[in-house]
Amino acid sequence: MRRLFFLIIIISAACSGKNETPEDIYSKEKMVDVLIEIHLLEQKLDQLGISYDSQKVMYNHFEALIFDKYQIDTVQYRKSINFYFENVQDLETIYEVIVDSLSVREKTRTIR
C-alpha cells in the first residue's frame, strides 16, 4: 500500500514536471522495480561469502533473469540509468521509493 502511494506521487511529479522523460527511457516505476531486485540480488551474493569472480558470474546470470522478468534489454537499461544519473532529482525520487520499499520489506521480514 505504501509503495502504491509513492508510485502515485512519482507519477504525479512526472506529469507536473517540466522535464519530459524520452520515450526510449524506462519509467521511474519500472526502474524502481528493477533496481529493488538488483539491490536484493547484490545483498544475497554478498552474503554467500564467495569470490568476486564467482559473484560476478552469478550476478550476470541473475541480472539477465531480472531483465527477462521485466522485459527490458541491457542497452536500454544502461541508457535509462545514464538518463537518471543526469537528472538527479528523478534519481533521488527513484531511490527514495527504493529505500522506503526495502525498509518496509525489512521491517516485515519479506526480503527474500
Secondary structure per residue as TSV (DSSP state, phi and psi in degrees):
chain	resnum	aa	ss	phi	psi
A	1	M	-	360.0	-44.8
A	2	R	H	-64.1	-38.3
A	3	R	H	-63.3	-41.4
A	4	L	H	-60.8	-41.5
A	5	F	H	-58.0	-46.5
A	6	F	H	-68.5	-34.7
A	7	L	H	-65.0	-37.7
A	8	I	H	-64.8	-40.8
A	9	I	H	-62.5	-43.3
A	10	I	H	-61.6	-45.5
A	11	I	H	-62.6	-42.9
A	12	S	H	-62.1	-44.5
A	13	A	H	-64.9	-38.8
A	14	A	H	-66.0	-37.8
A	15	C	H	-72.6	-32.4
A	16	S	H	-92.8	-11.4
A	17	G	S	-73.2	158.0
A	18	K	S	-84.4	-19.9
A	19	N	-	-87.6	122.7
A	20	E	-	-92.5	134.8
A	21	T	-	-82.2	126.6
A	22	P	-	-58.1	153.2
A	23	E	T	-62.9	-29.2
A	24	D	T	-87.1	9.8
A	25	I	S	-105.4	135.1
A	26	Y	-	-65.5	146.6
A	27	S	-	-64.7	159.9
A	28	K	H	-59.8	-40.4
A	29	E	H	-61.2	-43.8
A	30	K	H	-67.5	-39.7
A	31	M	H	-64.1	-38.4
A	32	V	H	-59.2	-50.1
A	33	D	H	-60.0	-46.1
A	34	V	H	-67.3	-45.1
A	35	L	H	-67.2	-33.3
A	36	I	H	-60.5	-47.7
A	37	E	H	-64.7	-38.1
A	38	I	H	-66.0	-42.5
A	39	H	H	-65.6	-38.3
A	40	L	H	-65.1	-39.8
A	41	L	H	-60.6	-46.7
A	42	E	H	-60.0	-41.1
A	43	Q	H	-62.3	-45.4
A	44	K	H	-62.9	-41.9
A	45	L	H	-66.3	-37.7
A	46	D	H	-62.7	-34.9
A	47	Q	H	-74.6	-16.3
A	48	L	H	-71.4	-25.7
A	49	G	T	69.7	33.1
A	50	I	-	-104.8	168.2
A	51	S	-	-63.1	158.3
A	52	Y	H	-59.1	-41.8
A	53	D	H	-60.9	-43.1
A	54	S	H	-66.8	-39.7
A	55	Q	H	-60.8	-42.0
A	56	K	H	-62.1	-44.0
A	57	V	H	-62.8	-46.5
A	58	M	H	-65.6	-40.6
A	59	Y	H	-58.9	-48.0
A	60	N	H	-59.4	-40.9
A	61	H	H	-63.7	-50.7
A	62	F	H	-73.4	-29.9
A	63	E	H	-62.2	-42.0
A	64	A	H	-61.3	-38.4
A	65	L	H	-65.7	-38.7
A	66	I	H	-64.1	-44.7
A	67	F	H	-62.4	-39.6
A	68	D	H	-63.0	-43.3
A	69	K	H	-58.1	-41.6
A	70	Y	T	-96.8	5.7
A	71	Q	T	52.9	54.0
A	72	I	-	-124.3	157.0
A	73	D	-	-112.4	158.2
A	74	T	H	-60.9	-42.9
A	75	V	H	-63.8	-47.4
A	76	Q	H	-68.2	-34.4
A	77	Y	H	-62.0	-48.5
A	78	R	H	-62.1	-41.0
A	79	K	H	-62.6	-40.3
A	80	S	H	-66.5	-44.2
A	81	I	H	-58.6	-46.1
A	82	N	H	-62.1	-40.5
A	83	F	H	-59.7	-47.7
A	84	Y	H	-70.1	-30.5
A	85	F	H	-67.2	-29.5
A	86	E	H	-81.3	-17.6
A	87	N	S	-115.9	80.1
A	88	V	H	-58.5	-37.9
A	89	Q	H	-62.8	-40.3
A	90	D	H	-65.3	-41.3
A	91	L	H	-64.0	-40.4
A	92	E	H	-62.4	-41.1
A	93	T	H	-61.8	-44.8
A	94	I	H	-59.0	-47.9
A	95	Y	H	-73.1	-25.1
A	96	E	H	-63.0	-43.2
A	97	V	H	-67.5	-41.6
A	98	I	H	-61.0	-48.8
A	99	V	H	-62.2	-44.1
A	100	D	H	-61.8	-44.2
A	101	S	H	-63.4	-44.1
A	102	L	H	-67.2	-35.7
A	103	S	H	-64.5	-42.6
A	104	V	H	-64.1	-43.3
A	105	R	H	-61.8	-40.6
A	106	E	H	-66.2	-42.4
A	107	K	H	-65.4	-34.0
A	108	T	H	-96.6	2.7
A	109	R	T	55.7	42.9
A	110	T	-	-104.0	9.6
A	111	I	-	-73.9	124.2
A	112	R	-	-124.9	360.0
